[in-house]
Amino acid sequence: MTLIWLGVLLVFVGVLQMAFQPIWRDRLSGRRRLRSSDTLEPERPAGGFGLKLNWPGLVLVALGAAFLLAGATI
């Protein structure tokens, strides 16, 4: 049962880490100059959702999934 709860915790923390990564980098908010022709579209694609930046979260999710599978087989 301990492996299952540890797996749930690791998956939860990994998903949170991946979700908060762009927020921590301040890429989603910033000062904008308002003009009459401005739209809500970003000037460039959102950063922070790449594999290079989210590998710690992915590792936590994969490790948590392994613990969940190991706990389910015991």
PDB file with SEQRES, HELIX, SHEET and CRYST1 records, atoms N, CA, C and O in Angstrom:
SEQRES   1 A   74  MET THR LEU ILE TRP LEU GLY VAL LEU LEU VAL PHE VAL          
SEQRES   2 A   74  GLY VAL LEU GLN MET ALA PHE GLN PRO ILE TRP ARG ASP          
SEQRES   3 A   74  ARG LEU SER GLY ARG ARG ARG LEU ARG SER SER ASP THR          
SEQRES   4 A   74  LEU GLU PRO GLU ARG PRO ALA GLY GLY PHE GLY LEU LYS          
SEQRES   5 A   74  LEU ASN TRP PRO GLY LEU VAL LEU VAL ALA LEU GLY ALA          
SEQRES   6 A   74  ALA PHE LEU LEU ALA GLY ALA THR ILE                          
HELIX    1 AA1 THR A    2  TRP A   24  1                                  23    
HELIX    2 AA2 LEU A   51  THR A   73  1                                  23    
CRYST1    1.000    1.000    1.000  90.00  90.00  90.00 P 1           1          
ATOM      1  N   MET A   1       0.822  -1.198   0.000  1.00  0.00           N  
ATOM      2  CA  MET A   1       0.000   0.000   0.000  1.00  0.00           C  
ATOM      3  C   MET A   1       0.863   1.257   0.000  1.00  0.00           C  
ATOM      4  O   MET A   1       0.469   2.294  -0.534  1.00  0.00           O  
ATOM      5  N   THR A   2       2.042   1.153   0.604  1.00  0.00           N  
ATOM      6  CA  THR A   2       2.945   2.295   0.640  1.00  0.00           C  
ATOM      7  C   THR A   2       3.426   2.652  -0.765  1.00  0.00           C  
ATOM      8  O   THR A   2       3.559   3.830  -1.098  1.00  0.00           O  
ATOM      9  N   LEU A   3       3.687   1.637  -1.587  1.00  0.00           N  
ATOM     10  CA  LEU A   3       4.122   1.914  -2.957  1.00  0.00           C  
ATOM     11  C   LEU A   3       3.045   2.639  -3.751  1.00  0.00           C  
ATOM     12  O   LEU A   3       3.350   3.513  -4.563  1.00  0.00           O  
ATOM     13  N   ILE A   4       1.812   2.284  -3.524  1.00  0.00           N  
ATOM     14  CA  ILE A   4       0.717   2.934  -4.250  1.00  0.00           C  
ATOM     15  C   ILE A   4       0.618   4.410  -3.867  1.00  0.00           C  
ATOM     16  O   ILE A   4       0.494   5.269  -4.740  1.00  0.00           O  
ATOM     17  N   TRP A   5       0.671   4.707  -2.578  1.00  0.00           N  
ATOM     18  CA  TRP A   5       0.578   6.106  -2.143  1.00  0.00           C  
ATOM     19  C   TRP A   5       1.806   6.909  -2.584  1.00  0.00           C  
ATOM     20  O   TRP A   5       1.688   8.085  -2.926  1.00  0.00           O  
ATOM     21  N   LEU A   6       2.964   6.284  -2.576  1.00  0.00           N  
ATOM     22  CA  LEU A   6       4.163   6.967  -3.062  1.00  0.00           C  
ATOM     23  C   LEU A   6       4.049   7.230  -4.566  1.00  0.00           C  
ATOM     24  O   LEU A   6       4.454   8.289  -5.045  1.00  0.00           O  
ATOM     25  N   GLY A   7       3.503   6.271  -5.304  1.00  0.00           N  
ATOM     26  CA  GLY A   7       3.287   6.466  -6.731  1.00  0.00           C  
ATOM     27  C   GLY A   7       2.292   7.574  -7.020  1.00  0.00           C  
ATOM     28  O   GLY A   7       2.506   8.380  -7.925  1.00  0.00           O  
ATOM     29  N   VAL A   8       1.206   7.623  -6.261  1.00  0.00           N  
ATOM     30  CA  VAL A   8       0.217   8.691  -6.432  1.00  0.00           C  
ATOM     31  C   VAL A   8       0.855  10.045  -6.152  1.00  0.00           C  
ATOM     32  O   VAL A   8       0.620  11.004  -6.887  1.00  0.00           O  
ATOM     33  N   LEU A   9       1.646  10.133  -5.114  1.00  0.00           N  
ATOM     34  CA  LEU A   9       2.309  11.388  -4.763  1.00  0.00           C  
ATOM     35  C   LEU A   9       3.279  11.823  -5.859  1.00  0.00           C  
ATOM     36  O   LEU A   9       3.315  12.998  -6.224  1.00  0.00           O  
ATOM     37  N   LEU A  10       4.060  10.886  -6.381  1.00  0.00           N  
ATOM     38  CA  LEU A  10       5.021  11.233  -7.428  1.00  0.00           C  
ATOM     39  C   LEU A  10       4.321  11.679  -8.711  1.00  0.00           C  
ATOM     40  O   LEU A  10       4.760  12.635  -9.351  1.00  0.00           O  
ATOM     41  N   VAL A  11       3.247  11.006  -9.091  1.00  0.00           N  
ATOM     42  CA  VAL A  11       2.503  11.411 -10.286  1.00  0.00           C  
ATOM     43  C   VAL A  11       1.904  12.801 -10.082  1.00  0.00           C  
ATOM     44  O   VAL A  11       1.975  13.642 -10.978  1.00  0.00           O  
ATOM     45  N   PHE A  12       1.324  13.044  -8.927  1.00  0.00           N  
ATOM     46  CA  PHE A  12       0.711  14.331  -8.639  1.00  0.00           C  
ATOM     47  C   PHE A  12       1.753  15.454  -8.670  1.00  0.00           C  
ATOM     48  O   PHE A  12       1.514  16.500  -9.273  1.00  0.00           O  
ATOM     49  N   VAL A  13       2.883  15.250  -8.037  1.00  0.00           N  
ATOM     50  CA  VAL A  13       3.932  16.275  -8.011  1.00  0.00           C  
ATOM     51  C   VAL A  13       4.502  16.489  -9.413  1.00  0.00           C  
ATOM     52  O   VAL A  13       4.804  17.622  -9.788  1.00  0.00           O  
ATOM     53  N   GLY A  14       4.651  15.423 -10.185  1.00  0.00           N  
ATOM     54  CA  GLY A  14       5.160  15.557 -11.547  1.00  0.00           C  
ATOM     55  C   GLY A  14       4.232  16.351 -12.440  1.00  0.00           C  
ATOM     56  O   GLY A  14       4.684  17.188 -13.222  1.00  0.00           O  
ATOM     57  N   VAL A  15       2.933  16.098 -12.331  1.00  0.00           N  
ATOM     58  CA  VAL A  15       1.965  16.850 -13.131  1.00  0.00           C  
ATOM     59  C   VAL A  15       1.945  18.317 -12.705  1.00  0.00           C  
ATOM     60  O   VAL A  15       1.873  19.208 -13.551  1.00  0.00           O  
ATOM     61  N   LEU A  16       2.008  18.566 -11.413  1.00  0.00           N  
ATOM     62  CA  LEU A  16       2.052  19.955 -10.943  1.00  0.00           C  
ATOM     63  C   LEU A  16       3.309  20.665 -11.415  1.00  0.00           C  
ATOM     64  O   LEU A  16       3.259  21.836 -11.792  1.00  0.00           O  
ATOM     65  N   GLN A  17       4.431  19.965 -11.397  1.00  0.00           N  
ATOM     66  CA  GLN A  17       5.679  20.568 -11.840  1.00  0.00           C  
ATOM     67  C   GLN A  17       5.605  20.932 -13.316  1.00  0.00           C  
ATOM     68  O   GLN A  17       6.082  21.995 -13.714  1.00  0.00           O  
ATOM     69  N   MET A  18       5.021  20.074 -14.125  1.00  0.00           N  
ATOM     70  CA  MET A  18       4.894  20.377 -15.551  1.00  0.00           C  
ATOM     71  C   MET A  18       3.893  21.499 -15.804  1.00  0.00           C  
ATOM     72  O   MET A  18       4.073  22.286 -16.734  1.00  0.00           O  
ATOM     73  N   ALA A  19       2.848  21.584 -14.996  1.00  0.00           N  
ATOM     74  CA  ALA A  19       1.847  22.625 -15.192  1.00  0.00           C  
ATOM     75  C   ALA A  19       2.356  23.997 -14.761  1.00  0.00           C  
ATOM     76  O   ALA A  19       2.032  25.004 -15.391  1.00  0.00           O  
ATOM     77  N   PHE A  20       3.141  24.043 -13.705  1.00  0.00           N  
ATOM     78  CA  PHE A  20       3.611  25.323 -13.192  1.00  0.00           C  
ATOM     79  C   PHE A  20       4.901  25.796 -13.827  1.00  0.00           C  
ATOM     80  O   PHE A  20       5.325  26.921 -13.562  1.00  0.00           O  
ATOM     81  N   GLN A  21       5.539  24.993 -14.647  1.00  0.00           N  
ATOM     82  CA  GLN A  21       6.795  25.384 -15.276  1.00  0.00           C  
ATOM     83  C   GLN A  21       6.671  26.668 -16.095  1.00  0.00           C  
ATOM     84  O   GLN A  21       7.507  27.555 -15.922  1.00  0.00           O  
ATOM     85  N   PRO A  22       5.690  26.820 -16.968  1.00  0.00           N  
ATOM     86  CA  PRO A  22       5.597  28.093 -17.712  1.00  0.00           C  
ATOM     87  C   PRO A  22       5.235  29.277 -16.828  1.00  0.00           C  
ATOM     88  O   PRO A  22       5.639  30.405 -17.111  1.00  0.00           O  
ATOM     89  N   ILE A  23       4.487  29.040 -15.774  1.00  0.00           N  
ATOM     90  CA  ILE A  23       4.098  30.123 -14.881  1.00  0.00           C  
ATOM     91  C   ILE A  23       5.308  30.629 -14.108  1.00  0.00           C  
ATOM     92  O   ILE A  23       5.471  31.835 -13.923  1.00  0.00           O  
ATOM     93  N   TRP A  24       6.154  29.713 -13.658  1.00  0.00           N  
ATOM     94  CA  TRP A  24       7.345  30.116 -12.921  1.00  0.00           C  
ATOM     95  C   TRP A  24       8.302  30.905 -13.796  1.00  0.00           C  
ATOM     96  O   TRP A  24       9.044  31.749 -13.293  1.00  0.00           O  
ATOM     97  N   ARG A  25       8.298  30.647 -15.090  1.00  0.00           N  
ATOM     98  CA  ARG A  25       9.204  31.347 -15.997  1.00  0.00           C  
ATOM     99  C   ARG A  25       8.662  32.683 -16.452  1.00  0.00           C  
ATOM    100  O   ARG A  25       9.348  33.386 -17.193  1.00  0.00           O  
ATOM    101  N   ASP A  26       7.459  33.070 -16.043  1.00  0.00           N  
ATOM    102  CA  ASP A  26       6.841  34.347 -16.416  1.00  0.00           C  
ATOM    103  C   ASP A  26       6.683  34.516 -17.918  1.00  0.00           C  
ATOM    104  O   ASP A  26       6.874  35.615 -18.439  1.00  0.00           O  
ATOM    105  N   ARG A  27       6.340  33.456 -18.615  1.00  0.00           N  
ATOM    106  CA  ARG A  27       6.155  33.567 -20.054  1.00  0.00           C  
ATOM    107  C   ARG A  27       4.699  33.846 -20.412  1.00  0.00           C  
ATOM    108  O   ARG A  27       4.417  34.293 -21.524  1.00  0.00           O  
ATOM    109  N   LEU A  28       3.781  33.594 -19.502  1.00  0.00           N  
ATOM    110  CA  LEU A  28       2.376  33.742 -19.829  1.00  0.00           C  
ATOM    111  C   LEU A  28       1.834  35.129 -19.527  1.00  0.00           C  
ATOM    112  O   LEU A  28       0.739  35.480 -19.966  1.00  0.00           O  
ATOM    113  N   SER A  29       2.585  35.909 -18.789  1.00  0.00           N  
ATOM    114  CA  SER A  29       2.099  37.243 -18.471  1.00  0.00           C  
ATOM    115  C   SER A  29       3.206  38.247 -18.737  1.00  0.00           C  
ATOM    116  O   SER A  29       4.389  37.910 -18.710  1.00  0.00           O  
ATOM    117  N   GLY A  30       2.823  39.428 -18.984  1.00  0.00           N  
ATOM    118  CA  GLY A  30       3.790  40.484 -19.239  1.00  0.00           C  
ATOM    119  C   GLY A  30       3.069  41.762 -19.612  1.00  0.00           C  
ATOM    120  O   GLY A  30       1.852  41.782 -19.797  1.00  0.00           O  
ATOM    121  N   ARG A  31       3.824  42.799 -19.717  1.00  0.00           N  
ATOM    122  CA  ARG A  31       3.231  44.083 -20.086  1.00  0.00           C  
ATOM    123  C   ARG A  31       2.948  44.097 -21.577  1.00  0.00           C  
ATOM    124  O   ARG A  31       3.765  43.672 -22.394  1.00  0.00           O  
ATOM    125  N   ARG A  32       1.799  44.586 -21.897  1.00  0.00           N  
ATOM    126  CA  ARG A  32       1.412  44.690 -23.298  1.00  0.00           C  
ATOM    127  C   ARG A  32       0.952  46.104 -23.575  1.00  0.00           C  
ATOM    128  O   ARG A  32       0.261  46.721 -22.765  1.00  0.00           O  
ATOM    129  N   ARG A  33       1.335  46.594 -24.703  1.00  0.00           N  
ATOM    130  CA  ARG A  33       0.853  47.904 -25.127  1.00  0.00           C  
ATOM    131  C   ARG A  33      -0.439  47.692 -25.899  1.00  0.00           C  
ATOM    132  O   ARG A  33      -0.483  46.915 -26.853  1.00  0.00           O  
ATOM    133  N   LEU A  34      -1.460  48.369 -25.491  1.00  0.00           N  
ATOM    134  CA  LEU A  34      -2.746  48.217 -26.158  1.00  0.00           C  
ATOM    135  C   LEU A  34      -2.869  49.219 -27.295  1.00  0.00           C  
ATOM    136  O   LEU A  34      -2.676  50.423 -27.126  1.00  0.00           O  
ATOM    137  N   ARG A  35      -3.191  48.682 -28.440  1.00  0.00           N  
ATOM    138  CA  ARG A  35      -3.463  49.510 -29.607  1.00  0.00           C  
ATOM    139  C   ARG A  35      -4.807  49.070 -30.155  1.00  0.00           C  
ATOM    140  O   ARG A  35      -5.344  48.041 -29.746  1.00  0.00           O  
ATOM    141  N   SER A  36      -5.330  49.816 -31.043  1.00  0.00           N  
ATOM    142  CA  SER A  36      -6.638  49.463 -31.593  1.00  0.00           C  
ATOM    143  C   SER A  36      -6.576  48.200 -32.447  1.00  0.00           C  
ATOM    144  O   SER A  36      -7.590  47.522 -32.612  1.00  0.00           O  
ATOM    145  N   SER A  37      -5.406  47.875 -32.991  1.00  0.00           N  
ATOM    146  CA  SER A  37      -5.296  46.692 -33.848  1.00  0.00           C  
ATOM    147  C   SER A  37      -4.795  45.466 -33.073  1.00  0.00           C  
ATOM    148  O   SER A  37      -4.577  44.413 -33.672  1.00  0.00           O  
ATOM    149  N   ASP A  38      -4.614  45.582 -31.778  1.00  0.00           N  
ATOM    150  CA  ASP A  38      -4.131  44.441 -31.001  1.00  0.00           C  
ATOM    151  C   ASP A  38      -5.180  43.339 -30.930  1.00  0.00           C  
ATOM    152  O   ASP A  38      -6.383  43.597 -30.896  1.00  0.00           O  
ATOM    153  N   THR A  39      -4.694  42.119 -30.909  1.00  0.00           N  
ATOM    154  CA  THR A  39      -5.564  40.967 -30.721  1.00  0.00           C  
ATOM    155  C   THR A  39      -5.110  40.214 -29.489  1.00  0.00           C  
ATOM    156  O   THR A  39      -4.116  40.581 -28.862  1.00  0.00           O  
ATOM    157  N   LEU A  40      -5.816  39.191 -29.148  1.00  0.00           N  
ATOM    158  CA  LEU A  40      -5.441  38.383 -28.000  1.00  0.00           C  
ATOM    159  C   LEU A  40      -4.434  37.296 -28.355  1.00  0.00           C  
ATOM    160  O   LEU A  40      -3.996  36.549 -27.480  1.00  0.00           O  
ATOM    161  N   GLU A  41      -4.067  37.202 -29.621  1.00  0.00           N  
ATOM    162  CA  GLU A  41      -3.103  36.195 -30.038  1.00  0.00           C  
ATOM    163  C   GLU A  41      -1.715  36.566 -29.535  1.00  0.00           C  
ATOM    164  O   GLU A  41      -1.339  37.738 -29.558  1.00  0.00           O  
ATOM    165  N   PRO A  42      -0.955  35.585 -29.086  1.00  0.00           N  
ATOM    166  CA  PRO A  42       0.411  35.886 -28.648  1.00  0.00           C  
ATOM    167  C   PRO A  42       1.299  36.214 -29.837  1.00  0.00           C  
ATOM    168  O   PRO A  42       1.035  35.783 -30.960  1.00  0.00           O  
ATOM    169  N   GLU A  43       2.347  36.976 -29.585  1.00  0.00           N  
ATOM    170  CA  GLU A  43       3.278  37.331 -30.652  1.00  0.00           C  
ATOM    171  C   GLU A  43       4.101  36.129 -31.095  1.00  0.00           C  
ATOM    172  O   GLU A  43       4.463  36.020 -32.267  1.00  0.00           O  
ATOM    173  N   ARG A  44       4.392  35.239 -30.176  1.00  0.00           N  
ATOM    174  CA  ARG A  44       5.151  34.026 -30.492  1.00  0.00           C  
ATOM    175  C   ARG A  44       4.519  32.861 -29.751  1.00  0.00           C  
ATOM    176  O   ARG A  44       3.778  33.070 -28.790  1.00  0.00           O  
ATOM    177  N   PRO A  45       4.799  31.640 -30.180  1.00  0.00           N  
ATOM    178  CA  PRO A  45       4.204  30.480 -29.502  1.00  0.00           C  
ATOM    179  C   PRO A  45       4.629  30.416 -28.033  1.00  0.00           C  
ATOM    180  O   PRO A  45       5.702  30.891 -27.660  1.00  0.00           O  
ATOM    181  N   ALA A  46       3.786  29.834 -27.232  1.00  0.00           N  
ATOM    182  CA  ALA A  46       4.065  29.737 -25.797  1.00  0.00           C  
ATOM    183  C   ALA A  46       5.271  28.851 -25.559  1.00  0.00           C  
ATOM    184  O   ALA A  46       5.411  27.797 -26.180  1.00  0.00           O  
ATOM    185  N   GLY A  47       6.122  29.271 -24.678  1.00  0.00           N  
ATOM    186  CA  GLY A  47       7.286  28.478 -24.319  1.00  0.00           C  
ATOM    187  C   GLY A  47       7.039  27.765 -23.007  1.00  0.00           C  
ATOM    188  O   GLY A  47       6.150  28.142 -22.244  1.00  0.00           O  
ATOM    189  N   GLY A  48       7.811  26.755 -22.749  1.00  0.00           N  
ATOM    190  CA  GLY A  48       7.720  26.057 -21.488  1.00  0.00           C  
ATOM    191  C   GLY A  48       7.010  24.732 -21.543  1.00  0.00           C  
ATOM    192  O   GLY A  48       6.903  24.057 -20.519  1.00  0.00           O  
ATOM    193  N   PHE A  49       6.514  24.326 -22.710  1.00  0.00           N  
ATOM    194  CA  PHE A  49       5.824  23.057 -22.813  1.00  0.00           C  
ATOM    195  C   PHE A  49       6.659  22.024 -23.558  1.00  0.00           C  
ATOM    196  O   PHE A  49       6.131  20.993 -23.976  1.00  0.00           O  
ATOM    197  N   GLY A  50       7.927  22.275 -23.729  1.00  0.00           N  
ATOM    198  CA  GLY A  50       8.797  21.361 -24.458  1.00  0.00           C  
ATOM    199  C   GLY A  50       9.344  20.259 -23.563  1.00  0.00           C  
ATOM    200  O   GLY A  50       9.295  20.340 -22.336  1.00  0.00           O  
ATOM    201  N   LEU A  51       9.861  19.240 -24.210  1.00  0.00           N  
ATOM    202  CA  LEU A  51      10.425  18.099 -23.494  1.00  0.00           C  
ATOM    203  C   LEU A  51      11.685  18.498 -22.727  1.00  0.00           C  
ATOM    204  O   LEU A  51      11.953  17.973 -21.647  1.00  0.00           O  
ATOM    205  N   LYS A  52      12.452  19.427 -23.291  1.00  0.00           N  
ATOM    206  CA  LYS A  52      13.706  19.835 -22.663  1.00  0.00           C  
ATOM    207  C   LYS A  52      13.487  20.508 -21.308  1.00  0.00           C  
ATOM    208  O   LYS A  52      14.302  20.353 -20.399  1.00  0.00           O  
ATOM    209  N   LEU A  53      12.399  21.247 -21.172  1.00  0.00           N  
ATOM    210  CA  LEU A  53      12.144  21.957 -19.926  1.00  0.00           C  
ATOM    211  C   LEU A  53      11.323  21.135 -18.926  1.00  0.00           C  
ATOM    212  O   LEU A  53      11.356  21.411 -17.727  1.00  0.00           O  
ATOM    213  N   ASN A  54      10.596  20.138 -19.405  1.00  0.00           N  
ATOM    214  CA  ASN A  54       9.692  19.391 -18.534  1.00  0.00           C  
ATOM    215  C   ASN A  54      10.195  17.995 -18.197  1.00  0.00           C  
ATOM    216  O   ASN A  54       9.421  17.174 -17.706  1.00  0.00           O  
ATOM    217  N   TRP A  55      11.470  17.701 -18.446  1.00  0.00           N  
ATOM    218  CA  TRP A  55      11.940  16.350 -18.183  1.00  0.00           C  
ATOM    219  C   TRP A  55      11.877  15.974 -16.703  1.00  0.00           C  
ATOM    220  O   TRP A  55      11.624  14.803 -16.420  1.00  0.00           O  
ATOM    221  N   PRO A  56      12.086  16.870 -15.738  1.00  0.00           N  
ATOM    222  CA  PRO A  56      11.944  16.430 -14.346  1.00  0.00           C  
ATOM    223  C   PRO A  56      10.519  15.984 -14.008  1.00  0.00           C  
ATOM    224  O   PRO A  56      10.326  15.000 -13.293  1.00  0.00           O  
ATOM    225  N   GLY A  57       9.534  16.701 -14.519  1.00  0.00           N  
ATOM    226  CA  GLY A  57       8.143  16.318 -14.281  1.00  0.00           C  
ATOM    227  C   GLY A  57       7.801  15.001 -14.946  1.00  0.00           C  
ATOM    228  O   GLY A  57       7.086  14.177 -14.374  1.00  0.00           O  
ATOM    229  N   LEU A  58       8.310  14.799 -16.152  1.00  0.00           N  
ATOM    230  CA  LEU A  58       8.064  13.535 -16.847  1.00  0.00           C  
ATOM    231  C   LEU A  58       8.722  12.359 -16.131  1.00  0.00           C  
ATOM    232  O   LEU A  58       8.164  11.263 -16.079  1.00  0.00           O  
ATOM    233  N   VAL A  59       9.903  12.594 -15.583  1.00  0.00           N  
ATOM    234  CA  VAL A  59      10.582  11.535 -14.821  1.00  0.00           C  
ATOM    235  C   VAL A  59       9.783  11.199 -13.563  1.00  0.00           C  
ATOM    236  O   VAL A  59       9.642  10.027 -13.214  1.00  0.00           O  
ATOM    237  N   LEU A  60       9.263  12.213 -12.886  1.00  0.00           N  
ATOM    238  CA  LEU A  60       8.454  11.963 -11.689  1.00  0.00           C  
ATOM    239  C   LEU A  60       7.181  11.186 -12.021  1.00  0.00           C  
ATOM    240  O   LEU A  60       6.789  10.285 -11.280  1.00  0.00           O  
ATOM    241  N   VAL A  61       6.541  11.536 -13.131  1.00  0.00           N  
ATOM    242  CA  VAL A  61       5.320  10.828 -13.540  1.00  0.00           C  
ATOM    243  C   VAL A  61       5.650   9.380 -13.901  1.00  0.00           C  
ATOM    244  O   VAL A  61       4.924   8.463 -13.516  1.00  0.00           O  
ATOM    245  N   ALA A  62       6.738   9.174 -14.636  1.00  0.00           N  
ATOM    246  CA  ALA A  62       7.121   7.808 -15.017  1.00  0.00           C  
ATOM    247  C   ALA A  62       7.503   6.973 -13.792  1.00  0.00           C  
ATOM    248  O   ALA A  62       7.142   5.800 -13.703  1.00  0.00           O  
ATOM    249  N   LEU A  63       8.224   7.571 -12.861  1.00  0.00           N  
ATOM    250  CA  LEU A  63       8.590   6.854 -11.642  1.00  0.00           C  
ATOM    251  C   LEU A  63       7.360   6.549 -10.797  1.00  0.00           C  
ATOM    252  O   LEU A  63       7.251   5.465 -10.224  1.00  0.00           O  
ATOM    253  N   GLY A  64       6.447   7.487 -10.720  1.00  0.00           N  
ATOM    254  CA  GLY A  64       5.200   7.255  -9.996  1.00  0.00           C  
ATOM    255  C   GLY A  64       4.366   6.170 -10.643  1.00  0.00           C  
ATOM    256  O   GLY A  64       3.762   5.354  -9.946  1.00  0.00           O  
ATOM    257  N   ALA A  65       4.323   6.146 -11.976  1.00  0.00           N  
ATOM    258  CA  ALA A  65       3.586   5.097 -12.673  1.00  0.00           C  
ATOM    259  C   ALA A  65       4.220   3.732 -12.424  1.00  0.00           C  
ATOM    260  O   ALA A  65       3.511   2.736 -12.278  1.00  0.00           O  
ATOM    261  N   ALA A  66       5.544   3.680 -12.375  1.00  0.00           N  
ATOM    262  CA  ALA A  66       6.216   2.415 -12.078  1.00  0.00           C  
ATOM    263  C   ALA A  66       5.891   1.950 -10.655  1.00  0.00           C  
ATOM    264  O   ALA A  66       5.667   0.762 -10.423  1.00  0.00           O  
ATOM    265  N   PHE A  67       5.867   2.880  -9.713  1.00  0.00           N  
ATOM    266  CA  PHE A  67       5.509   2.508  -8.341  1.00  0.00           C  
ATOM    267  C   PHE A  67       4.061   2.033  -8.239  1.00  0.00           C  
ATOM    268  O   PHE A  67       3.752   1.097  -7.501  1.00  0.00           O  
ATOM    269  N   LEU A  68       3.173   2.699  -8.998  1.00  0.00           N  
ATOM    270  CA  LEU A  68       1.778   2.275  -9.002  1.00  0.00           C  
ATOM    271  C   LEU A  68       1.639   0.866  -9.575  1.00  0.00           C  
ATOM    272  O   LEU A  68       0.888   0.051  -9.039  1.00  0.00           O  
ATOM    273  N   LEU A  69       2.344   0.580 -10.641  1.00  0.00           N  
ATOM    274  CA  LEU A  69       2.289  -0.774 -11.214  1.00  0.00           C  
ATOM    275  C   LEU A  69       2.901  -1.802 -10.281  1.00  0.00           C  
ATOM    276  O   LEU A  69       2.382  -2.909 -10.141  1.00  0.00           O  
ATOM    277  N   ALA A  70       4.000  -1.439  -9.645  1.00  0.00           N  
ATOM    278  CA  ALA A  70       4.626  -2.370  -8.703  1.00  0.00           C  
ATOM    279  C   ALA A  70       3.716  -2.621  -7.493  1.00  0.00           C  
ATOM    280  O   ALA A  70       3.624  -3.747  -7.005  1.00  0.00           O  
ATOM    281  N   GLY A  71       3.055  -1.581  -7.021  1.00  0.00           N  
ATOM    282  CA  GLY A  71       2.133  -1.745  -5.899  1.00  0.00           C  
ATOM    283  C   GLY A  71       0.902  -2.536  -6.262  1.00  0.00           C  
ATOM    284  O   GLY A  71       0.329  -3.214  -5.409  1.00  0.00           O  
ATOM    285  N   ALA A  72       0.477  -2.463  -7.521  1.00  0.00           N  
ATOM    286  CA  ALA A  72      -0.706  -3.202  -7.944  1.00  0.00           C  
ATOM    287  C   ALA A  72      -0.416  -4.691  -8.112  1.00  0.00           C  
ATOM    288  O   ALA A  72      -1.314  -5.520  -7.963  1.00  0.00           O  
ATOM    289  N   THR A  73       0.828  -5.030  -8.420  1.00  0.00           N  
ATOM    290  CA  THR A  73       1.165  -6.448  -8.622  1.00  0.00           C  
ATOM    291  C   THR A  73       1.447  -7.178  -7.320  1.00  0.00           C  
ATOM    292  O   THR A  73       1.397  -8.407  -7.271  1.00  0.00           O  
ATOM    293  N   ILE A  74       1.746  -6.424  -6.259  1.00  0.00           N  
ATOM    294  CA  ILE A  74       2.061  -7.081  -4.976  1.00  0.00           C  
ATOM    295  C   ILE A  74       0.802  -7.415  -4.224  1.00  0.00           C  
ATOM    296  O   ILE A  74       0.867  -7.970  -3.126  1.00  0.00           O  
TER     297      ILE A  74                                                      
END                                                                             
